[in-house]
């Protein structure tokens, strides 16, 4: 097996172990609930027999290790149990709500990389001068408020005072697109409906910007810090002495080596968007997994809580694995060390 | 003091943090309507836009928003202090043990840290709060549970570097105990990075706590909390914009202040990103 492949596979293996650990952690958290979960779920009007029956159906009368065993067996078969809130299989609920969240997170991640990194490069190139100071202060401002504050501010400015963007939702009512992937931008293209595509894009911009704003600042700060460290290296000085144009030095000699340390952290920040989507979806009435998550948490719906958190943890790990693989692919040191070793 | 002159932004940060801390401590003296932090109703003056009497306007039951924000700062700062006071010692001790003792300790503790870090912070806190009653104390527990692994990781990385240094070897040769080496020899070298991180984190704890309270899992009404005030106010957009904008700005001012100070400290002391 090529060494690169082996490294990637071992990374995936470790991630699966971590996910298994996380599943146990979430399971334990969900079962230490004070009071009888079956009673909480059924409400105060249920009879003792009903509570007893539900308790048995959920194996709540057995020791916690056995409960976990049952749950793991179901999980392997792709069954996360039934939500007591929607009264449907949790997997079905998640399949319905997850695409909306992923679409939002994906656009936000794109904005984060496409705007944050260039701003960081710009700041590093003009370090100590006004573009640098401006970008530093602005990026520090954006990371200093939670996503819901930006959501409120952006909504007020660009949906109410200047009605450029729609206030809430994913799509205007006049459009109906057959659901294929659940990503409205993709589904509308699959249906060949360009007007609906434009409308979906129009709806996603404001929530995605609100979600990504802190990430843009974070990516800019990080890229700048790592690039400035690279700028101190002698080979940059040499390139400058040779009289290479600043733009080429910035792009080729300073940016590339500093990309690798930035990438790991930016991966973590992208993954964190999954959590922050909770805050933005609430403001914009975005029908995603986060809204579902808050509802089931408020209703102490055990299966749904465990299932939702597990799926988010899995997404989180997938993003991190992708970033790790990218790091390996981009880093000549790792590539060549592998060949030699 | 030299530091403050060298970097005016740090000075701005110090002023912001000092203002927020003083506002919280002296809320009883500054607040024009101290009793408005509770369940007071004044239907004559409800939904008033910002004016001279109510500089940030009044809410849907006529309470002065400015007074409520001052009291809300108390909750935010208390949260930051308590969470860091518990999470930092736990995280640091585990990081020292994992980094210095190595072997089984390192493997077990760092995998445990990985597991906690595998769940997005906000989601972990949410799921903990999900099964408990949303009170201030439980909020603190939930945020603490998601915070310690970062300190374990930071101290672990420093400790692994310091372990090979001459002074540690010297202490080992003289027969110093492991406890002494970890807490008396290595720990002091972690302090600069820790101080920087704690300053930045004071802001981020406030930010996360406000997020939990925004989702309805924080301090319950009528106690004022910045996050729940924004959530409540967002329902009255755009007409009563001040209800959500001012508490939102209050969060921004506090967190921005801590970030500026933390940034300045990093320039002087060094530390992680």
Interface residues (C-beta under 8 A of the other chain):
Chain A: X17 X18 X19 X21 X22 X25 X26 X29 X30 X32 X33 X34 X137 X140 X141 X143 X144 X145 X146 X147 X148 X149 X152 X153 X155 X156 X160 X161 X222 X225 X265 X271 X272 X274 X275 X276 X278 X279 X282 X283 X293 X294 X296 X297 X298 X300 X305 X309 X312 X313 X316 X317
Chain B: X9 X111 X112 X114 X115 X116 X118 X119 X120 X121 X122 X123 X124 X126 X127 X128 X129 X130 X131 X132 X133 X203 X207 X208 X210 X211 X214 X215 X216 X217 X227 X230 X231 X233 X234 X237 X238 X241 X244 X245 X248 X249 X251 X252 X255 X256 X259 X260 X263 X273
